[in-house]
Amino acid sequence: MIAGNRLTDVSHAIEEGTHAAERLHGRPYGIVDGYGGHAIGREMHMDPFLPNEGKPGKGPQLVVGSVLAIEPMLTLGTYETVVLEDEWTVVTTDGSRAAHWEHTVAVTEDGPRILTLRPE
């Protein structure tokens, strides 16, 4: 989330962070397929879509004022999911546990600023 970087630089950082956690914990993590983050502006969910993995250097350039919801979604098993009959609940196809969390981050002249940090 630095001015001049590209959208998929963030995607790649999420993927690399996942691989670092795998090495640290000595186990694989699945990155949930098809879900990810998004831009935030005058609406809550805006384009571009932010994948949670990918090759760096692609997509729109980040500029001062860009704001993205970064939403890693990891599993302890498969990356494949299915949406249940309620058309809202998403589960992994192998029943493994999954976690999803989000931070909203802005590109500023002084570097990235996490807008969703809780006060200590």
Contacts in CASP RR format, 6 or more apart in sequence:
PFRMAT RR
TARGET T0000
AUTHOR 0000-0000-0000
METHOD contacts of the structure
MODEL  1
MIAGNRLTDVSHAIEEGTHAAERLHGRPYGIVDGYGGHAIGREMHMDPFL
PNEGKPGKGPQLVVGSVLAIEPMLTLGTYETVVLEDEWTVVTTDGSRAAH
WEHTVAVTEDGPRILTLRPE
1 10 0 8 1.000
1 62 0 8 1.000
1 66 0 8 1.000
1 68 0 8 1.000
1 70 0 8 1.000
1 105 0 8 1.000
1 106 0 8 1.000
1 107 0 8 1.000
1 111 0 8 1.000
1 112 0 8 1.000
2 62 0 8 1.000
2 107 0 8 1.000
2 111 0 8 1.000
2 112 0 8 1.000
3 62 0 8 1.000
3 63 0 8 1.000
3 64 0 8 1.000
3 66 0 8 1.000
3 107 0 8 1.000
3 109 0 8 1.000
3 111 0 8 1.000
4 61 0 8 1.000
4 62 0 8 1.000
4 63 0 8 1.000
5 57 0 8 1.000
5 61 0 8 1.000
5 62 0 8 1.000
6 56 0 8 1.000
6 57 0 8 1.000
6 58 0 8 1.000
6 59 0 8 1.000
6 60 0 8 1.000
6 61 0 8 1.000
6 62 0 8 1.000
7 48 0 8 1.000
7 50 0 8 1.000
7 58 0 8 1.000
7 59 0 8 1.000
7 60 0 8 1.000
7 62 0 8 1.000
8 51 0 8 1.000
8 54 0 8 1.000
8 55 0 8 1.000
8 56 0 8 1.000
8 57 0 8 1.000
8 58 0 8 1.000
8 59 0 8 1.000
9 56 0 8 1.000
9 57 0 8 1.000
9 62 0 8 1.000
10 50 0 8 1.000
10 62 0 8 1.000
10 68 0 8 1.000
10 70 0 8 1.000
11 50 0 8 1.000
11 51 0 8 1.000
11 52 0 8 1.000
11 53 0 8 1.000
11 54 0 8 1.000
11 56 0 8 1.000
12 53 0 8 1.000
12 54 0 8 1.000
12 55 0 8 1.000
12 56 0 8 1.000
12 57 0 8 1.000
14 31 0 8 1.000
14 52 0 8 1.000
14 53 0 8 1.000
14 70 0 8 1.000
14 72 0 8 1.000
15 31 0 8 1.000
15 52 0 8 1.000
15 53 0 8 1.000
15 54 0 8 1.000
18 29 0 8 1.000
18 30 0 8 1.000
18 31 0 8 1.000
18 52 0 8 1.000
18 53 0 8 1.000
18 72 0 8 1.000
18 74 0 8 1.000
21 29 0 8 1.000
22 28 0 8 1.000
22 29 0 8 1.000
27 76 0 8 1.000
28 77 0 8 1.000
29 74 0 8 1.000
29 75 0 8 1.000
29 76 0 8 1.000
29 77 0 8 1.000
30 74 0 8 1.000
30 75 0 8 1.000
30 76 0 8 1.000
30 77 0 8 1.000
30 78 0 8 1.000
30 79 0 8 1.000
31 52 0 8 1.000
31 53 0 8 1.000
31 72 0 8 1.000
31 73 0 8 1.000
31 74 0 8 1.000
31 75 0 8 1.000
31 79 0 8 1.000
32 52 0 8 1.000
32 73 0 8 1.000
32 74 0 8 1.000
32 75 0 8 1.000
32 79 0 8 1.000
32 81 0 8 1.000
32 90 0 8 1.000
32 92 0 8 1.000
32 98 0 8 1.000
32 100 0 8 1.000
33 79 0 8 1.000
33 80 0 8 1.000
33 81 0 8 1.000
34 51 0 8 1.000
35 52 0 8 1.000
35 71 0 8 1.000
35 73 0 8 1.000
35 81 0 8 1.000
35 90 0 8 1.000
35 100 0 8 1.000
36 49 0 8 1.000
36 50 0 8 1.000
36 51 0 8 1.000
36 52 0 8 1.000
36 71 0 8 1.000
36 72 0 8 1.000
36 73 0 8 1.000
37 49 0 8 1.000
37 50 0 8 1.000
37 51 0 8 1.000
37 52 0 8 1.000
37 68 0 8 1.000
37 69 0 8 1.000
37 70 0 8 1.000
37 71 0 8 1.000
37 102 0 8 1.000
38 45 0 8 1.000
38 46 0 8 1.000
38 47 0 8 1.000
38 48 0 8 1.000
38 49 0 8 1.000
38 50 0 8 1.000
38 68 0 8 1.000
38 69 0 8 1.000
38 71 0 8 1.000
39 46 0 8 1.000
39 47 0 8 1.000
39 48 0 8 1.000
39 50 0 8 1.000
39 66 0 8 1.000
39 67 0 8 1.000
39 68 0 8 1.000
39 69 0 8 1.000
40 46 0 8 1.000
40 67 0 8 1.000
40 68 0 8 1.000
40 69 0 8 1.000
40 104 0 8 1.000
41 67 0 8 1.000
45 69 0 8 1.000
48 59 0 8 1.000
48 60 0 8 1.000
50 68 0 8 1.000
50 69 0 8 1.000
50 70 0 8 1.000
50 71 0 8 1.000
52 71 0 8 1.000
52 72 0 8 1.000
52 73 0 8 1.000
62 107 0 8 1.000
63 107 0 8 1.000
64 107 0 8 1.000
64 108 0 8 1.000
64 109 0 8 1.000
65 106 0 8 1.000
65 107 0 8 1.000
65 108 0 8 1.000
66 106 0 8 1.000
66 107 0 8 1.000
67 104 0 8 1.000
67 105 0 8 1.000
67 106 0 8 1.000
67 107 0 8 1.000
67 115 0 8 1.000
68 104 0 8 1.000
68 105 0 8 1.000
69 102 0 8 1.000
69 103 0 8 1.000
69 104 0 8 1.000
70 102 0 8 1.000
70 103 0 8 1.000
70 104 0 8 1.000
70 105 0 8 1.000
71 100 0 8 1.000
71 101 0 8 1.000
71 102 0 8 1.000
72 100 0 8 1.000
72 101 0 8 1.000
73 98 0 8 1.000
73 99 0 8 1.000
73 100 0 8 1.000
74 98 0 8 1.000
74 99 0 8 1.000
75 92 0 8 1.000
75 96 0 8 1.000
75 97 0 8 1.000
75 98 0 8 1.000
75 99 0 8 1.000
76 96 0 8 1.000
76 97 0 8 1.000
76 98 0 8 1.000
77 92 0 8 1.000
77 94 0 8 1.000
77 96 0 8 1.000
78 92 0 8 1.000
78 93 0 8 1.000
78 94 0 8 1.000
78 96 0 8 1.000
80 92 0 8 1.000
80 93 0 8 1.000
80 94 0 8 1.000
81 90 0 8 1.000
81 91 0 8 1.000
81 92 0 8 1.000
81 93 0 8 1.000
81 98 0 8 1.000
82 90 0 8 1.000
82 91 0 8 1.000
82 93 0 8 1.000
83 89 0 8 1.000
83 90 0 8 1.000
84 90 0 8 1.000
84 91 0 8 1.000
91 98 0 8 1.000
92 98 0 8 1.000
102 116 0 8 1.000
103 114 0 8 1.000
103 115 0 8 1.000
103 116 0 8 1.000
103 117 0 8 1.000
104 114 0 8 1.000
104 115 0 8 1.000
104 116 0 8 1.000
105 112 0 8 1.000
105 113 0 8 1.000
105 114 0 8 1.000
105 115 0 8 1.000
106 112 0 8 1.000
106 113 0 8 1.000
106 115 0 8 1.000
END
